[in-house]
Amino acid sequence: MGAKTWMLVYANGDARAALRRKPALDVEGSLRLATTLFPHERLTQIGPGDLSYTSPPDNEIFIGQFPDVAVVAAREFGIDYPSMLDKRFLAGAPFADVYLHAMHSVVDWFAFAQWKRGRLVRSLSLSPDSGILENFGTALPFEQSYWSGEHPALDPEEDPDFYPFPFHPLEFGEAALLQMFGYQLEGDFTHSVVEPESIELLQLRRSRHWWRVWR
């Protein structure tokens, strides 16, 4: 599996339903949101993007504002401890609910979190090498079959003590994408209801503002 993400999704209610409607991108609203969330950055629009790629390099942001949902992908969201998300990303939320989704295939790491009206209700972060880094709140319904061992990471003939979880973190991450946002990047697409390539985002280059001090 080679999928990577580091993104926030803001929503009024069901983000999956909002994305399923294939909403039109609000370009001006997207730029305003970017300025609100990254007030100390100089942002330059450099091209279009889409929801299939939400792991931009450090000097870029992908962002999209739509009716009832917004997507922001940036380096700040690829964090081991979702509960430590910079509070400005909650204070500047355009909608009531906030979701973080982050995974990296190189280290089989996955993290996600959900805030409702600014209150953290669920966060999880784990990888085979580091174990469970964070596990806060009640597991969501889609998680149950993974924790109960219905999606084993190993083949039946392999030693179950060899792997620390009853599932593969990246498969869990794909399940979270499907449940929360209606799409997957890899795996079985049977239940996907959103084509991520159809959800347009703005691609922005980011750099710090510099002021020259005259003496």
C-alpha positions as a Markdown table, in Angstrom:
| # | Residue | x | y | z |
|---|---|---|---|---|
| 1 | Met | 0.0 | 0.0 | 0.0 |
| 2 | Gly | 1.4 | 3.4 | -0.9 |
| 3 | Ala | -1.3 | 5.9 | 0.1 |
| 4 | Lys | -0.4 | 8.9 | 2.2 |
| 5 | Thr | -2.6 | 11.7 | 3.7 |
| 6 | Trp | -2.3 | 14.6 | 6.1 |
| 7 | Met | -5.5 | 16.5 | 6.0 |
| 8 | Leu | -8.3 | 18.2 | 8.0 |
| 9 | Val | -11.9 | 18.0 | 6.9 |
| 10 | Tyr | -14.4 | 20.5 | 8.3 |
| 11 | Ala | -18.1 | 19.7 | 8.1 |
| 12 | Asn | -21.6 | 20.7 | 9.0 |
| 13 | Gly | -23.0 | 17.2 | 9.8 |
| 14 | Asp | -22.2 | 14.4 | 7.4 |
| 15 | Ala | -19.0 | 15.1 | 5.4 |
| 16 | Arg | -19.4 | 12.0 | 3.4 |
| 17 | Ala | -22.9 | 13.1 | 2.2 |
| 18 | Ala | -21.6 | 16.6 | 1.4 |
| 19 | Leu | -18.8 | 15.3 | -0.7 |
| 20 | Arg | -21.1 | 12.7 | -2.4 |
| 21 | Arg | -23.0 | 15.7 | -3.9 |
| 22 | Lys | -19.8 | 16.6 | -5.9 |
| 23 | Pro | -20.0 | 20.2 | -4.7 |
| 24 | Ala | -18.5 | 23.0 | -6.8 |
| 25 | Leu | -15.3 | 24.6 | -5.4 |
| 26 | Asp | -15.7 | 28.0 | -3.9 |
| 27 | Val | -12.4 | 29.6 | -5.0 |
| 28 | Glu | -12.8 | 32.9 | -3.1 |
| 29 | Gly | -14.0 | 31.1 | 0.0 |
| 30 | Ser | -11.1 | 28.7 | -0.2 |
| 31 | Leu | -8.6 | 31.5 | -0.4 |
| 32 | Arg | -10.3 | 33.3 | 2.6 |
| 33 | Leu | -10.1 | 30.1 | 4.6 |
| 34 | Ala | -6.4 | 29.6 | 3.7 |
| 35 | Thr | -5.7 | 33.1 | 4.9 |
| 36 | Thr | -7.6 | 32.5 | 8.1 |
| 37 | Leu | -5.8 | 29.3 | 8.9 |
| 38 | Phe | -2.3 | 30.4 | 7.8 |
| 39 | Pro | -2.2 | 34.1 | 8.6 |
| 40 | His | 1.6 | 34.4 | 8.6 |
| 41 | Glu | 2.1 | 32.7 | 5.3 |
| 42 | Arg | 2.4 | 34.2 | 1.8 |
| 43 | Leu | 0.2 | 32.1 | -0.3 |
| 44 | Thr | 0.3 | 31.8 | -4.1 |
| 45 | Gln | -2.1 | 29.8 | -6.2 |
| 46 | Ile | 0.0 | 27.5 | -8.4 |
| 47 | Gly | -2.6 | 25.1 | -9.9 |
| 48 | Pro | -5.5 | 22.8 | -9.4 |
| 49 | Gly | -5.5 | 19.7 | -7.2 |
| 50 | Asp | -8.1 | 17.2 | -6.1 |
| 51 | Leu | -9.0 | 15.0 | -3.2 |
| 52 | Ser | -7.0 | 12.0 | -4.5 |
| 53 | Tyr | -3.8 | 13.8 | -3.4 |
| 54 | Thr | -3.8 | 15.2 | 0.2 |
| 55 | Ser | -0.2 | 14.7 | 1.2 |
| 56 | Pro | 1.5 | 17.9 | -0.2 |
| 57 | Pro | 5.1 | 18.8 | 0.3 |
| 58 | Asp | 6.1 | 21.1 | 3.2 |
| 59 | Asn | 5.9 | 24.2 | 1.0 |
| 60 | Glu | 2.4 | 23.6 | -0.3 |
| 61 | Ile | -1.2 | 23.5 | 0.9 |
| 62 | Phe | -4.2 | 22.0 | -0.9 |
| 63 | Ile | -7.5 | 23.5 | 0.1 |
| 64 | Gly | -11.1 | 23.5 | -0.9 |
| 65 | Gln | -14.2 | 25.3 | 0.6 |
| 66 | Phe | -17.6 | 23.9 | -0.4 |
| 67 | Pro | -21.2 | 24.1 | 0.9 |
| 68 | Asp | -21.1 | 22.3 | 4.3 |
| 69 | Val | -17.6 | 20.9 | 3.9 |
| 70 | Ala | -14.0 | 22.1 | 3.6 |
| 71 | Val | -10.8 | 20.1 | 3.0 |
| 72 | Val | -7.3 | 21.3 | 4.0 |
| 73 | Ala | -4.1 | 19.3 | 3.4 |
| 74 | Ala | -0.8 | 20.6 | 4.9 |
| 75 | Arg | 2.2 | 19.4 | 6.8 |
| 76 | Glu | 0.8 | 20.5 | 10.2 |
| 77 | Phe | -1.7 | 17.6 | 10.1 |
| 78 | Gly | 0.8 | 14.7 | 9.8 |
| 79 | Ile | 1.2 | 14.6 | 13.6 |
| 80 | Asp | 1.8 | 11.6 | 15.9 |
| 81 | Tyr | -0.6 | 13.0 | 18.5 |
| 82 | Pro | -3.8 | 14.3 | 17.0 |
| 83 | Ser | -4.9 | 15.8 | 20.3 |
| 84 | Met | -2.0 | 18.2 | 20.0 |
| 85 | Leu | -3.3 | 19.8 | 16.9 |
| 86 | Asp | -2.6 | 23.6 | 16.9 |
| 87 | Lys | -5.7 | 25.2 | 18.4 |
| 88 | Arg | -5.8 | 27.8 | 15.6 |
| 89 | Phe | -7.1 | 25.1 | 13.2 |
| 90 | Leu | -10.0 | 24.6 | 15.6 |
| 91 | Ala | -10.6 | 28.2 | 16.3 |
| 92 | Gly | -10.7 | 29.0 | 12.6 |
| 93 | Ala | -13.0 | 26.1 | 11.7 |
| 94 | Pro | -15.7 | 27.2 | 9.2 |
| 95 | Phe | -18.0 | 24.4 | 10.3 |
| 96 | Ala | -19.0 | 22.7 | 13.5 |
| 97 | Asp | -17.1 | 19.3 | 13.2 |
| 98 | Val | -13.4 | 18.7 | 12.5 |
| 99 | Tyr | -11.8 | 15.5 | 11.3 |
| 100 | Leu | -8.1 | 14.8 | 11.0 |
| 101 | His | -6.9 | 11.9 | 8.8 |
| 102 | Ala | -3.2 | 11.1 | 8.4 |
| 103 | Met | -1.3 | 8.0 | 7.2 |
| 104 | His | 2.1 | 7.2 | 5.8 |
| 105 | Ser | 2.7 | 4.0 | 4.0 |
| 106 | Val | 6.5 | 4.0 | 4.5 |
| 107 | Val | 6.1 | 3.4 | 8.2 |
| 108 | Asp | 2.6 | 1.9 | 8.2 |
| 109 | Trp | 1.4 | 4.7 | 10.5 |
| 110 | Phe | -2.2 | 5.9 | 10.7 |
| 111 | Ala | -3.8 | 8.6 | 12.9 |
| 112 | Phe | -7.3 | 10.1 | 13.0 |
| 113 | Ala | -9.3 | 12.3 | 15.2 |
| 114 | Gln | -12.7 | 13.9 | 15.5 |
| 115 | Trp | -13.8 | 17.1 | 17.2 |
| 116 | Lys | -17.4 | 18.2 | 17.7 |
| 117 | Arg | -17.9 | 21.9 | 18.3 |
| 118 | Gly | -14.3 | 22.2 | 19.4 |
| 119 | Arg | -14.4 | 19.2 | 21.8 |
| 120 | Leu | -12.2 | 16.2 | 21.0 |
| 121 | Val | -14.3 | 13.1 | 21.0 |
| 122 | Arg | -12.0 | 10.5 | 19.4 |
| 123 | Ser | -8.3 | 10.2 | 18.5 |
| 124 | Leu | -6.1 | 7.3 | 17.6 |
| 125 | Ser | -2.5 | 7.1 | 16.4 |
| 126 | Leu | -0.5 | 3.9 | 15.9 |
| 127 | Ser | 2.2 | 2.1 | 13.9 |
| 128 | Pro | 3.8 | -1.3 | 14.2 |
| 129 | Asp | 7.2 | 0.2 | 15.4 |
| 130 | Ser | 5.8 | 2.7 | 17.9 |
| 131 | Gly | 2.7 | 0.9 | 19.0 |
| 132 | Ile | -0.3 | 2.9 | 20.1 |
| 133 | Leu | 0.8 | 6.5 | 20.5 |
| 134 | Glu | -2.7 | 7.8 | 21.4 |
| 135 | Asn | -6.1 | 6.3 | 22.0 |
| 136 | Phe | -8.7 | 8.7 | 23.3 |
| 137 | Gly | -12.5 | 8.4 | 23.4 |
| 138 | Thr | -14.9 | 5.7 | 22.4 |
| 139 | Ala | -14.1 | 3.7 | 19.3 |
| 140 | Leu | -16.4 | 4.6 | 16.4 |
| 141 | Pro | -18.7 | 1.9 | 15.0 |
| 142 | Phe | -16.6 | 1.3 | 11.9 |
| 143 | Glu | -13.6 | 0.4 | 14.1 |
| 144 | Gln | -15.3 | -2.5 | 15.9 |
| 145 | Ser | -14.6 | -5.1 | 13.3 |
| 146 | Tyr | -11.0 | -4.2 | 13.2 |
| 147 | Trp | -10.4 | -4.3 | 16.9 |
| 148 | Ser | -12.2 | -7.6 | 17.1 |
| 149 | Gly | -9.9 | -9.3 | 14.6 |
| 150 | Glu | -12.1 | -9.5 | 11.5 |
| 151 | His | -9.5 | -7.9 | 9.3 |
| 152 | Pro | -6.2 | -9.7 | 10.3 |
| 153 | Ala | -2.9 | -8.2 | 9.1 |
| 154 | Leu | -1.3 | -11.6 | 8.9 |
| 155 | Asp | -2.1 | -14.8 | 7.0 |
| 156 | Pro | -3.5 | -17.6 | 9.1 |
| 157 | Glu | -0.3 | -19.6 | 9.0 |
| 158 | Glu | 1.8 | -16.7 | 10.4 |
| 159 | Asp | 2.5 | -16.2 | 14.1 |
| 160 | Pro | 0.0 | -13.7 | 15.5 |
| 161 | Asp | 2.5 | -12.7 | 18.1 |
| 162 | Phe | 4.7 | -11.3 | 15.4 |
| 163 | Tyr | 2.4 | -8.3 | 14.7 |
| 164 | Pro | 1.2 | -5.9 | 17.4 |
| 165 | Phe | -2.3 | -5.2 | 16.1 |
| 166 | Pro | -5.2 | -7.4 | 14.9 |
| 167 | Phe | -5.3 | -5.3 | 11.7 |
| 168 | His | -3.0 | -3.4 | 9.3 |
| 169 | Pro | -3.0 | 0.3 | 10.1 |
| 170 | Leu | -3.2 | 1.3 | 6.5 |
| 171 | Glu | -6.2 | -0.9 | 5.9 |
| 172 | Phe | -7.7 | 0.7 | 9.0 |
| 173 | Gly | -6.9 | 4.1 | 7.5 |
| 174 | Glu | -8.7 | 3.3 | 4.2 |
| 175 | Ala | -11.7 | 2.2 | 6.2 |
| 176 | Ala | -11.7 | 5.5 | 8.0 |
| 177 | Leu | -11.6 | 7.4 | 4.7 |
| 178 | Leu | -14.5 | 5.4 | 3.4 |
| 179 | Gln | -16.6 | 5.8 | 6.5 |
| 180 | Met | -16.0 | 9.5 | 7.1 |
| 181 | Phe | -15.6 | 10.8 | 3.6 |
| 182 | Gly | -16.9 | 8.1 | 1.2 |
| 183 | Tyr | -13.8 | 7.2 | -0.7 |
| 184 | Gln | -10.7 | 5.1 | -0.6 |
| 185 | Leu | -7.3 | 5.6 | -2.2 |
| 186 | Glu | -6.3 | 1.9 | -2.3 |
| 187 | Gly | -8.0 | -1.5 | -1.8 |
| 188 | Asp | -11.6 | -2.6 | -2.6 |
| 189 | Phe | -13.6 | 0.3 | -4.1 |
| 190 | Thr | -16.9 | -1.5 | -4.1 |
| 191 | His | -18.4 | 0.7 | -1.3 |
| 192 | Ser | -16.9 | 4.0 | -2.4 |
| 193 | Val | -19.5 | 6.7 | -3.1 |
| 194 | Val | -17.1 | 9.6 | -3.9 |
| 195 | Glu | -14.6 | 9.8 | -6.7 |
| 196 | Pro | -11.8 | 11.8 | -5.1 |
| 197 | Glu | -10.5 | 13.0 | -8.5 |
| 198 | Ser | -13.9 | 14.8 | -8.9 |
| 199 | Ile | -13.4 | 17.0 | -5.8 |
| 200 | Glu | -11.4 | 19.9 | -6.9 |
| 201 | Leu | -8.9 | 21.6 | -4.6 |
| 202 | Leu | -6.7 | 24.7 | -4.9 |
| 203 | Gln | -2.9 | 24.1 | -4.9 |
| 204 | Leu | -1.1 | 26.9 | -3.0 |
| 205 | Arg | 2.6 | 27.5 | -2.6 |
| 206 | Arg | 3.4 | 28.8 | 0.9 |
| 207 | Ser | 6.2 | 30.9 | 2.2 |
| 208 | Arg | 6.8 | 33.1 | 5.2 |
| 209 | His | 6.3 | 36.8 | 5.0 |
| 210 | Trp | 9.5 | 38.8 | 5.3 |
| 211 | Trp | 9.7 | 42.4 | 6.3 |
| 212 | Arg | 12.9 | 44.4 | 5.9 |
| 213 | Val | 13.8 | 46.5 | 8.8 |
| 214 | Trp | 15.3 | 49.9 | 7.8 |
| 215 | Arg | 17.7 | 51.7 | 10.1 |
